[in-house]
Amino acid sequence: MNNKVLLISIDNLRYDCVSYIKNRPHLKQFYVENLVDTPTLDKIAENSTVFTDFFSTSSYTTAAHASLFTGLLQPKHGLRPFFYKKMRADCATLAEIYKNNGYKTIFYSDVIELFQPLGLTKGFDFICANDINPLFKQISLLENEKVFCFIHLFDIHEPYIFSQNYNENHYNDDYFAFINKMSSLYKIPVQNNNPFTLWNNFSGKVNYGVQIMLPPYIYGVNKFDKGRFRLIYGFLKNTGYFNDENIYSIFADHGEGRIVFYDMPVFGHMGELFDEVIKIPLILHAPQLEKGVNNKLASIVDLFPTLMSLSGFNAVSDDKNAAAVNKVTNLIKTDGLSLLGEKEREYCYSEFCTQNMYNEIMQFSAGVYDRSKNGASSKDKYFLSQRSIRTKDRKYLFIPDNILQSEAKKIIENINLSDEDFIIEMFNSVMRKRVSKPEYLFLLNSLKSKQTARQNIYQSMITSEIYNRPKNYFFDLINDPLEENFNLLNISLSDSIKYIEILNEIESHSFISENLFDDKSATGKNGARIIFNQPESDKNIAAESLALLEQKISLGIEIIKEAEDRYGDKIGIAFTGGKDSTVLLDLIRRSKNGKIPFKVITIDTSAEFPEIKEFMEKLKSAWNFEIVKYSNNEALRQKYPIAKDKTDCCNTLKTIPLKESIKDLHLKAMFTGIRRDENEARANESFFSKRKDPHHFRVHPLLHFTEKDIWDYIKFNNLPYCNLYEQGYRSLDCAPCTHITAEKDAAERSGRSQDKEAAMDKLRQLGYF
């Protein structure tokens, strides 16, 4: 019996980016096949069996590892979407079986968040995460024990060249040098040195194009093999894990490559089931195995029965816990086929569920990509997108039917859906694909600016090529190894019928596992950090509210940056001294590293509260900016009757000097602090609003904020504000037209002159905010 069993999962490692593989058609088409150089993996492969036709059950991490640990396909173990469901609780895992046969079981992952909340650490005695040194210490302590050890390494995942789990001096210098070069080449503004923000900006700029992303990916694989992985291998070899009498295996959960067929050539994973993504390397060593290349068709579920056979677990030991495991294994038969036997499997099954990650999408408009806030949430949506049957020479693909028009109509007409959520729902239910950042931002801007309507978006989707793609087709892999030309599936063909029946049989065993977000006890063990938020107290609800505010802040900053890109420094900032324009100024400061580089303009009607004037002077001094004042001096000299006709007064003393400032300063745009929820006349305003007389644009970075958002922003950022608000005023205008709001539930602007509020449409036509 083997004393040490070692499994190393290298996340995101595609099959042809290890140099012991010589046939690399997917790399050859881009002339990069000779860039691959992995001497450490080659050395291990020389003393092992190398499987060249080995396939994952999924194009993403979680479902693939659940299949590895249980020997079951997704419908049976229940972990189908990326991060929404837990693994079926009564599945027997490799760790449980080894543990009940006298082994100490050790788990390590660079990203524990992908495993522990989903139940994938079940059966492990020791769980180490994020820092490899505690793993090494635990291995040393168990030197004389039988050990089953699983190690998951994340270096090759995006950003490919950067390792967040290895802190040797200068190890990541090449990554920052690469990013600096790319930023210069593609004119990408560098806002900070956060490695994930830098990568997100670069990959988004080049639209994840295969030709651009593939070389740094290969470089990242080579770097990992010669760097961190070589050191890990050296330690494990010195501690006996790579001895000939032990079992060890190195593989991937999925690869990285083309993930869409009817769209731009996006390079990544968590997408369609191309060989570049589901075909993975497998190095397997055991005393019973012959060294060399094995070309038999194999699936990741086959490792489960293979390890059982290699370890001699034809029957488990008789202790009480092992009997329970044995009972489970009798109830749930493995879907794997031992690689020791002569029998070869006829096909490999794979599937992927699309999951639009709500937190990720909400960051698409953000200036800074925050990986710590990019986890899954209860607002995520998932659906089965594609299933495949992969034989030696063909790949059969099956796509679910489209949504009914009646169901789509309900989504379109749902007035409770925000524009943001509507777009996500359209991609979920109609397009059945992940939302990309360019698509999302384009559609969101089109809706917000009233350039299109929801019905139009739906119509464009249902006439698109991807929506009308065939539901069943196959690739002839002998003549078309790059999967470029699909063949329509003739359902009258016997093999087509056979595989459809196989899919139906697989699906007939599907199990609806526990929803991750219904489990209030899933707070993590052993110090693991969970990447989803589950509000269980007032404190957590406040945190969730803050997270939503931060998303709105990110969009506001994006609007400010877009305005500067369009209009340069020919932008003014309308400043009234009120809470909204104060937040606007601070948002501009935040986007410009603490500076206010635009003209700050205030309109002096001579009727302002003295408290407002005093506050503006203090803020000007504290934040180091100048105020340019404009007034209708002619009207004031003639002793204009202030507030007698409030609509005319507002136009005469505010709008006319406002227009004068735009002409006088040659402004192309004006930032204002208006919000949609303040007045019905502003409800349909857009972020960029074209104006005439004079020609310019009004830009509204706070348009999507609410009154509560404004006060939350002030509170969380400890901003100063005019003390009139503490006296009972909620919205500040000139002194004659403003009074304290007595009623608790009154509208925000109920303390303003209602004559003027009723005439807001007219005032805005004249040029008012």
Helices and strands as residue ranges (DSSP letters): E 4-10, H 25-28, G 33-35, H 39-46, E 49-55, H 61-70, H 74-77, H 94-99, E 104-109, G 112-114, G 116-118, E 126-129, H 132-141, E 147-153, H 173-185, H 195-205, H 210-226, H 228-238, E 247-251, E 257-258, E 267-268, H 275-278, E 279-285, E 292-299, G 300-302, H 303-310, H 320-331, E 348-356, H 358-362, G 371-373, E 381-390, E 394-398, H 405-412, H 419-426, I 427-431, H 437-448, H 454-462, E 472-476, E 487-488, H 494-508, G 516-518, H 538-567, E 571-574, H 579-591, E 599-603, H 610-623, E 627-630, H 633-637, H 646-650, I 651-655, H 656-664, E 669-671, G 680-682, E 688-691, E 696-699, H 707-717, G 723-727, G 735-737, G 748-751, H 754-758, H 760-766
